[in-house]
Amino acid sequence: MPFSLEGKTALVTGAGRGIGRAIAQKLSEYGAAVMVNDLDAGPAGETAETLAKGAACAGDVTDSAFPQTLVSATIEKFGSLDIVVNNAGYTWDSVIQKTTDEQYQAMLNIHLMAPFRILRAASEWIRETAKKEAAAGHRTMRKVVNITSIAGTDGGAGQAGYSSGKAGVIGLTKTLAKEWGRYNVNVNAVGFGLIETRLIQPMTAGQDTSIDMQGRKVKIGVQPAMLEWAKTACPLGRTGTPEEAASAVLFFCSPLSDYVTGEVLICGGGLHF
Ligand SMILES: NC(=O)c1ccc[n+]([C@@H]2O[C@H](COP(=O)([O-])OP(=O)(O)OC[C@H]3O[C@@H](n4cnc5c(N)ncnc54)[C@H](O)[C@@H]3O)[C@@H](O)[C@H]2O)c1
């Protein structure tokens, strides 16, 4: 291994399944202690159990008070906070004329407000710790990775809310890169193309692909024709795996990216909308 994350503490949101779970496992494989968050307690606990040093803190990152609880629980459990991956998310798609205010707002809440609140909650500990390290003549690089999408960078038809949230988080990323450079924090974003999780399951006729999201039934998945188009349009000719997605995130969590900040890395096999 060209580096180790031994002694580092990571917080990964939405890590009960899919890409977040693969990120938590990848960071753990490289030695980090990982606080696993998910809305669903069962999957969060299951992921944590697969990790060498893992714990779970289930809860809804869109609940205004929860981000502080989550950050405090991580610092209390592992004694530090070195890597934050804002990954929790879902799609709630429709063309603009069918998109309700509630639906649009829900997309901004999960993809933009939640990362903002989590990073604001972490800022006090990060600033105070960096100041102490500087006074002692040390420089410790910390890492923030915000998850975005090609829907955010390119726009996704039928995804006004999702694309707006995923584009917005790029603004947050670039701003914090500027505010937190002095505290030795690399703040970057990774945007995915089509990665094989429940979010891109084919919406086949007669099959219910909806999930329960805070008491609402939300239809996820993509049209089979869209999946076929994506495979043809994608230079690598296939969808990606959660492990491949996690590898791109690992780069931004590792010392290999110590002099990279405010950037967006697209991990999509070359696919663009
Ligand atoms: N799969 C793709 O093709 C793809 C493409 C681009 C971007 N993304 C992004 O990657 C991230 C992970 O998605 P995935 O494909 O692994 O989906 P997934 O549904 O497999 O996993 C997402 C996890 O986030 C959790 N979550 C959702 N809302 C939450 C909340 N309010 N609080 C806490 N946890 C919550 C869910 O319970 C779920 O376990 C998302 O931000 C998604 O938008 C995915």
The ligand as an ORCA input file, in Angstrom:
! r2SCAN-3c Opt
* xyz 0 1
  N     -25.656      5.100     -8.091
  C     -25.405      6.040     -8.983
  O     -25.405      5.789    -10.191
  C     -25.075      7.448     -8.527
  C     -24.711      8.373     -9.526
  C     -24.370      9.665     -9.156
  C     -24.386     10.028     -7.824
  N     -24.772      9.106     -6.877
  C     -24.790      9.552     -5.481
  O     -24.062      8.655     -4.684
  C     -24.573      8.691     -3.358
  C     -24.853      7.276     -2.873
  O     -25.901      6.714     -3.652
  P     -26.080      5.131     -3.909
  O     -26.188      4.943     -5.348
  O     -25.075      4.382     -3.116
  O     -27.556      4.932     -3.302
  P     -28.111      3.875     -2.206
  O     -29.562      4.106     -2.172
  O     -27.600      2.505     -2.519
  O     -27.409      4.347     -0.857
  C     -27.668      5.624     -0.305
  C     -27.815      5.502      1.192
  O     -28.082      6.817      1.707
  C     -29.024      6.683      2.754
  N     -29.755      7.928      2.986
  C     -30.673      8.507      2.173
  N     -31.192      9.594      2.761
  C     -30.587      9.716      3.970
  C     -30.724     10.628      5.048
  N     -31.600     11.631      4.999
  N     -29.930     10.466      6.142
  C     -29.037      9.423      6.206
  N     -28.896      8.516      5.214
  C     -29.663      8.653      4.121
  C     -29.965      5.569      2.298
  O     -30.671      4.980      3.380
  C     -28.993      4.601      1.606
  O     -28.553      3.575      2.470
  C     -25.805      9.583     -3.402
  O     -25.457     10.891     -2.966
  C     -26.173      9.587     -4.851
  O     -26.904     10.729     -5.221
  C     -25.106      7.829     -7.208
*
